[in-house]
């Protein structure tokens, strides 16, 4: 790989926060600019084993963590957040958590964190939704819970801050925007031809879907403007119609807010089929019941390739 290619694929620092979540490098603007261009997001942190993993341990060993946030959000074109989409709970140093579930960890640009955990065994009741008591965790002084939701259901969630030694927001900013269209499929700039070329050349595709979570907005309130960025896993190009169709990776949908956070019935997860005529076909899972429902909506979409 030549030097130019190496530079294009390397992670670079867009924003760094210290343990008190003060900016120590980069900027919120630099992170938002990268996310807007479709950049991949990884976040690096550090913590002590006996402060974060096993508080009964006498080991103060520093543990470095690097996690990918495969779904990213840009809210009102200025607030960035990312969500881990493929993580099972891990009990370090060598086990999974006690119950199979998804760990939809969510990090905001200000270091505010959240977790939604739909249990895949479906063993919990789906009835007792709403605010739940907040556990103080006195043995973890660096952990600061902010709220808790649906604790007795199949899909508990909460918002918190953990005082990691630092937060490094790292981006791989090597996507190129090749097409943007409105919700009716009218081209604003670019062409679907570049997406068709990807199908023949083995490239990758990512999409930014505007207003994807608008139907999760609170009743009687307007949805906040937002884009959700998700990678395409399977691509199809109809050469005569010049219609590109992409099946996405799985993603959580979260009611748009600043900071982004989970709450009762303010999130779900699933898969999308995106089309360059603006149609979005959705197969979404109710996290409380694990039942799927198919639906369709229309959205403006920006498309990226690499």
C-alpha positions in Angstrom: 0.0 0.0 0.0 1.4 3.4 -1.0 1.7 6.3 1.4 -1.3 8.1 0.0 -3.5 5.0 0.5 -2.1 4.5 4.0 -3.0 8.1 5.0 -6.5 7.7 3.6 -7.3 4.6 5.7 -5.6 5.7 8.9 -7.7 6.8 11.9 -7.0 10.4 12.9 -8.0 12.4 16.0 -10.9 14.7 15.5 -11.7 15.5 19.2 -10.2 14.6 22.6 -11.7 15.1 26.0 -10.0 14.8 29.4 -11.4 12.9 32.3 -13.6 15.8 33.2 -14.8 15.9 29.6 -13.0 19.2 28.8 -11.6 19.6 25.3 -7.9 18.8 25.2 -7.5 18.4 21.4 -9.4 18.8 18.2 -12.9 20.3 18.4 -16.6 19.6 18.3 -16.7 21.3 14.9 -13.9 19.0 13.5 -15.8 15.9 14.6 -19.1 17.2 13.2 -17.4 18.0 9.9 -16.0 14.5 9.6 -19.3 12.8 10.5 -21.0 15.0 8.0 -18.6 13.6 5.3 -19.6 10.0 6.3 -16.4 9.3 8.4 -16.2 6.1 10.4 -16.0 6.7 14.1 -14.0 4.9 16.8 -13.6 6.1 20.4 -10.6 5.3 22.5 -10.7 5.4 26.3 -8.6 4.3 29.3 -9.7 3.0 32.7 -8.3 1.2 35.7 -9.3 -2.5 36.1 -10.2 -2.2 39.8 -12.3 1.0 39.2 -14.3 -0.1 36.2 -14.2 -3.9 35.8 -13.8 -5.5 39.2 -13.9 -3.1 42.2 -12.9 -5.9 44.6 -9.6 -6.4 42.8 -6.4 -4.9 44.0 -5.1 -4.4 40.4 -5.0 -0.8 39.3 -3.8 -1.8 35.9 -4.7 0.7 33.1 -6.8 -0.9 30.4 -7.0 0.7 27.0 -10.3 0.3 25.1 -11.0 1.1 21.5 -14.5 0.6 20.2 -16.1 1.1 16.8 -19.4 3.1 16.6 -20.8 1.8 13.3 -23.9 4.0 13.4 -23.4 7.7 13.7 -25.8 10.6 14.2 -25.5 14.3 13.2 -28.2 16.3 14.9 -29.1 19.8 13.7 -26.0 19.6 11.6 -23.7 20.2 14.6 -24.1 17.6 17.3 -22.3 14.3 16.9 -23.0 10.9 18.5 -22.2 7.3 17.8 -23.7 3.9 18.7 -22.0 0.5 19.0 -24.2 -1.8 17.0 -22.8 -5.3 17.1 -21.6 -5.6 20.7 -22.6 -8.4 23.1 -22.0 -7.6 26.9 -18.4 -8.5 27.9 -17.3 -9.4 31.4 -13.5 -8.8 31.3 -11.1 -10.4 31.2 -12.5 -13.5 29.5 -16.3 -14.0 29.5 -19.5 -12.7 28.1 -22.2 -11.1 30.3 -24.7 -13.2 32.2 -27.5 -12.9 29.6 -27.3 -12.7 25.8 -28.3 -9.2 24.7 -27.2 -6.3 22.5 -25.1 -3.6 24.1 -26.1 -0.5 22.2 -23.7 1.8 24.0 -24.1 5.4 22.9 -21.5 8.2 23.2 -22.1 11.9 22.7 -19.5 14.4 21.7 -19.5 15.8 25.2 -18.7 12.4 26.8 -22.3 11.8 27.9 -22.9 8.0 27.6 -26.0 5.8 27.5 -26.8 2.1 27.1 -29.8 0.2 25.8 -29.8 -3.5 26.3 -32.5 -5.5 24.5 -32.2 -9.0 25.9 -32.2 -11.6 23.1 -33.6 -14.4 25.3 -36.9 -12.4 25.7 -37.3 -13.6 29.3 -38.3 -10.3 30.9 -41.8 -8.8 31.2 -42.7 -6.1 28.7 -45.2 -4.3 30.9 -43.4 -2.1 33.5 -42.1 0.7 31.3 -41.2 4.1 32.6 -38.7 5.7 34.8 -36.8 3.4 37.2 -34.8 3.9 40.4 -31.2 5.0 39.8 -28.5 2.8 41.3 -25.8 4.8 43.0 -23.0 2.3 42.7 -20.9 3.7 45.7 -18.1 1.3 44.9 -17.6 3.0 41.5 -17.0 6.7 42.3 -16.2 7.5 38.6 -19.6 6.3 37.5 -22.4 8.9 37.6 -25.9 7.6 36.6 -28.2 10.3 35.2 -31.4 8.4 34.5 -32.8 4.8 34.2 -35.7 3.5 32.2 -37.7 0.2 31.8 -35.5 -1.7 34.3 -37.9 -4.7 34.7 -38.6 -5.0 30.9 -36.8 -6.8 28.2 -35.1 -3.6 27.1 -33.7 -1.6 30.0 -31.8 1.6 29.2 -30.0 4.4 31.1 -27.9 7.5 30.7 -24.7 8.0 32.6 -21.2 9.4 32.7 -18.1 7.4 33.4 -15.0 9.4 34.1 -12.6 7.6 31.7 -9.0 8.9 31.7 -9.7 10.4 28.4 -12.1 10.2 25.4 -10.4 10.2 21.9 -12.9 10.5 19.0 -11.0 9.0 16.1 -12.3 9.1 12.5 -11.5 7.4 9.2 -12.5 10.1 6.9 -12.1 8.6 3.4 -15.6 8.5 2.0 -16.7 10.5 -1.1 -20.2 11.8 -1.5 -21.5 10.9 -4.9 -25.2 11.5 -4.8 -27.8 13.4 -2.8 -31.6 13.3 -3.5 -34.7 14.5 -1.7 -37.4 12.2 -0.3 -39.1 12.0 -3.7 -35.9 10.8 -5.4 -35.2 14.1 -7.2 -31.4 14.4 -7.6 -29.9 17.4 -5.8 -26.4 16.7 -6.9 -24.3 13.8 -8.2 -25.5 10.7 -10.0 -26.5 7.1 -9.2 -23.9 6.0 -11.8 -21.2 6.1 -9.2 -23.2 3.8 -7.0 -23.7 1.4 -9.9 -20.0 1.4 -10.6 -19.3 0.3 -7.0 -21.4 -2.8 -7.6 -19.1 -3.8 -10.4 -15.8 -2.7 -8.8 -16.2 -4.1 -5.3 -16.3 -0.8 -3.4 -18.2 0.1 -0.3 -21.3 2.3 0.2 -22.6 4.3 3.1 -25.8 6.4 3.4 -26.9 9.3 5.5 -30.7 9.2 5.9 -32.3 12.5 7.0 -35.1 12.3 9.5 -35.0 8.5 9.9 -36.2 8.7 13.5 -38.8 11.4 13.1 -41.6 9.0 13.9 -40.1 8.5 17.4 -40.6 12.2 18.3 -42.7 13.0 21.3 -46.4 13.6 20.6 -47.2 17.2 19.8 -43.5 18.1 19.2 -41.7 18.6 16.0 -38.9 16.2 15.2 -35.4 17.6 15.5 -33.5 17.7 12.2 -31.0 14.8 12.1 -29.1 12.5 9.8 -28.3 8.8 10.6 -25.3 7.3 8.9 -25.2 3.6 8.2 -23.1 1.3 6.0 -24.6 -0.7 3.2 -24.1 -4.5 3.4 -25.6 -5.6 0.1 -25.9 -3.6 -3.1 -28.1 -3.9 -6.2 -28.1 -1.6 -9.3 -30.8 -1.8 -11.9 -28.8 -0.7 -15.0 -31.8 0.4 -17.2 -33.7 2.2 -14.5 -30.4 3.6 -12.9 -31.9 2.6 -9.6 -29.6 1.7 -6.7 -30.9 -0.4 -3.8 -28.9 -1.1 -0.6 -29.6 -3.3 2.3 -28.0 -1.8 5.5 -26.2 -3.2 8.4 -28.3 -3.4 11.6 -28.8 -0.1 13.4 -30.5 1.4 16.5 -32.9 4.3 15.9 -33.1 6.8 18.7 -35.3 9.8 19.1 -33.2 12.8 18.1 -32.1 15.1 21.0 -29.0 16.9 22.2 -27.4 15.0 23.9 -28.7 11.8 22.3 -30.2 9.5 24.9 -32.5 6.6 25.4 -35.9 6.7 27.1 -39.1 4.7 27.3 -40.3 3.9 23.8 -37.9 6.4 22.3 -35.8 3.8 20.4 -35.9 0.6 18.5 -33.6 -1.3 16.1 -33.6 -3.1 12.8 -32.6 -3.2 9.2 -33.3 -0.9 6.2 -33.6 -1.2 2.5 -32.6 2.1 1.0 -33.4 3.2 -2.6 -32.3 6.1 -4.7 -35.9 7.0 -5.4 -36.3 8.0 -1.7 -38.1 4.9 -0.5 -36.9 3.4 2.7 -38.3 -0.1 3.6 -37.9 -0.8 7.3 -37.9 -4.1 9.3 -37.9 -2.9 12.9 -37.8 -4.8 16.1 -39.8 -3.7 19.2 -37.1 -4.2 21.8 -39.7 -4.9 24.6 -41.3 -7.8 22.8 -38.7 -8.7 20.2 -41.5 -8.7 17.6 -40.7 -7.3 14.1 -42.8 -5.0 12.0 -42.3 -4.0 8.4 -43.1 -0.5 7.3 -42.1 2.1 4.7 -41.2 5.8 4.7 -39.6 8.3 2.4 -36.4 10.3 3.2 -33.8 12.5 1.6 -30.5 10.5 1.4 -26.9 11.3 0.8 -24.7 8.4 -0.6 -21.0 7.9 -0.1 -18.5 5.4 -1.7 -14.9 4.4 -1.1 
